[in-house]
């Protein structure tokens, strides 16, 4: 009988615990980093898509949401960025499910010619 | 023989050190990832806003149904009183237009700045009025990100002016 001998695993217990703790820390940091990477990438895609959609919306000069081809351009950009988008003119606002939006000040086609209005480009992940 | 256990514990400690270092590195990378790209995309949006807004002002009418830019061009013609007249206009009949710029602006501070072609006259109109009005000096603009858009206008006396919309965060 050796002095202080607990057993083959018992003797290594402190070491085992430390190694398991280290491995747990390392793998949880990998999982966290992966999560952070995915969520940042999603946010960037949302912002980038919104900026592109906004650019398409304001490129007309005088904004006319019912102009031919405008909705098709928006649909194409939605597919490119994997987003769902709404373009709204004052006084309309974004629907509740759209968490992210960009706003612009534009000249919008109105009943009495062009009027200064706020344009909202609302986006959400598809 | 008796030191074998201590050696194993030291090994485990070193292993823990290495794993902690790797975890800290991963956390740093995760925190820093994408920050530059996001800043660039946000800057792109701010410049687009400023450009669109200053162009849209060409279609704006004040509370007296007069064209906004025509009124500004008329006020700019008298170089000695241009600043005072324009500030008074933007706090009076032109307030409905200037308020729309401020309300839709993504940045908390907006300035409409005028500079004559010979650079003799320069002044800026802030987005707030009266007691809470801030000049660019008050805001310490040297340390703030700024997004600008400029156009050139000719006043009714034929002098050219550079008009800049500046947004400060």
Interface residues (C-beta under 8 A of the other chain):
Chain A: X11 X12 X14 X15 X16 X18 X19 X21 X22 X23 X25 X26 X28 X29 X30 X32 X33 X36 X37 X40 X41 X43 X44 X47 X48 X50 X51 X54 X55 X58 X61 X62 X102 X103 X104 X105 X106 X107 X113 X114 X115 X116 X118
Chain B: X5 X8 X9 X11 X12 X13 X15 X16 X18 X19 X20 X22 X23 X26 X27 X29 X30 X31 X33 X34 X37 X38 X41 X42 X44 X45 X48 X49 X52 X53 X55 X56 X57 X58 X59 X60 X61 X97 X100 X101 X103 X104 X105 X106
